[in-house]
Structure formats: C-alpha cells, structure tokens
Amino acid sequence: MRTPVFHVEVRESSTLRNLLEELLQKEENVSAIWSSPGSIDSEALVLLNEVDVGLTGGLETELNDGDEIIVLPLVHGG
C-alpha cells in the first residue's frame, strides 16, 4: 500500500491548525476519516519535522516553508 502524500500551500504565519483545516477542505480521503484538526490531533500522532507536535505547541505550532508534517493514525488493541 502506498502512503498518500499531500502538498499544501499555506500563508505566512500559518499554524498547524490552518494547514489541517486546508487539508480537510481539499482532500475527501482525509475528511472521510477525520472531521476537524482537533480530531486528527487526538486520534493520530502528528509529527512536524520528525518531532511530536505535542512538544512544539500542538495545533498552534507555527509553520515554516519546507516543513514536513507526518500524520500517523493511532491503532489501539484490546
């Protein structure tokens, strides 16, 4: 299975929340799984340049040109 890659342009001084909102609006495959940036943040491991965004400011983390965001859905067993 090939991992989907999305390229999203955001305005200067944008946050991770802004990027995820843009992605949810433009990509039906993403909005079919998650309804909001908050649901992505709570149901996935979100990395900014290989660092957990929980350590960088969460959804309010400011983005820079060339940043790489990785979203890894969490899988729970029982």
C-alpha positions in Angstrom: 0.0 0.0 0.0 1.4 3.4 -1.0 1.4 6.1 1.6 -0.5 9.2 0.4 1.4 12.4 0.2 -0.3 15.8 0.0 1.3 19.1 -0.7 -0.5 22.1 0.8 0.5 25.7 0.5 -0.3 27.9 3.5 0.0 31.6 4.1 2.9 33.1 6.0 2.5 32.8 9.8 0.1 29.8 9.4 -0.3 27.3 12.1 -0.6 23.5 12.0 -4.3 24.0 12.6 -4.6 26.2 9.5 -2.8 23.5 7.4 -5.0 20.7 8.7 -8.2 22.8 8.0 -7.0 23.4 4.4 -6.2 19.7 4.0 -9.7 18.7 5.3 -11.4 21.1 2.9 -9.4 19.9 -0.2 -8.9 16.2 0.3 -12.0 14.0 0.6 -9.9 11.0 1.6 -8.8 12.9 4.7 -12.2 14.4 5.6 -13.8 10.9 5.3 -11.6 9.8 8.3 -11.4 13.0 10.4 -13.9 15.9 10.9 -11.6 18.5 12.4 -8.0 19.4 13.2 -8.8 18.5 16.8 -9.9 15.0 15.8 -6.7 14.5 13.9 -4.6 15.7 16.8 -6.4 13.3 19.3 -6.6 10.3 17.0 -3.2 10.4 15.4 0.5 11.0 16.1 1.3 14.3 14.3 4.9 15.0 13.7 6.5 18.2 12.5 9.9 17.7 11.0 10.0 14.3 12.9 9.1 15.9 16.3 5.7 15.2 18.1 3.7 18.4 17.8 2.7 17.9 21.5 6.2 19.2 22.2 6.1 22.1 19.9 2.8 23.8 20.7 0.2 21.4 19.3 -2.2 22.7 16.7 -1.0 26.3 17.3 2.6 25.4 16.2 3.7 27.9 13.6 4.9 26.5 10.3 7.8 27.5 8.1 8.5 27.0 4.4 9.6 23.4 3.8 8.2 21.9 7.0 7.2 18.3 6.7 4.1 17.1 8.5 3.5 13.3 9.1 0.2 12.1 10.4 0.2 8.5 11.8 -3.2 7.1 12.8 -3.2 5.5 16.2 -4.2 1.9 16.4 -5.5 0.5 19.7 -5.8 -3.1 20.6 -7.8 -4.7 23.4 
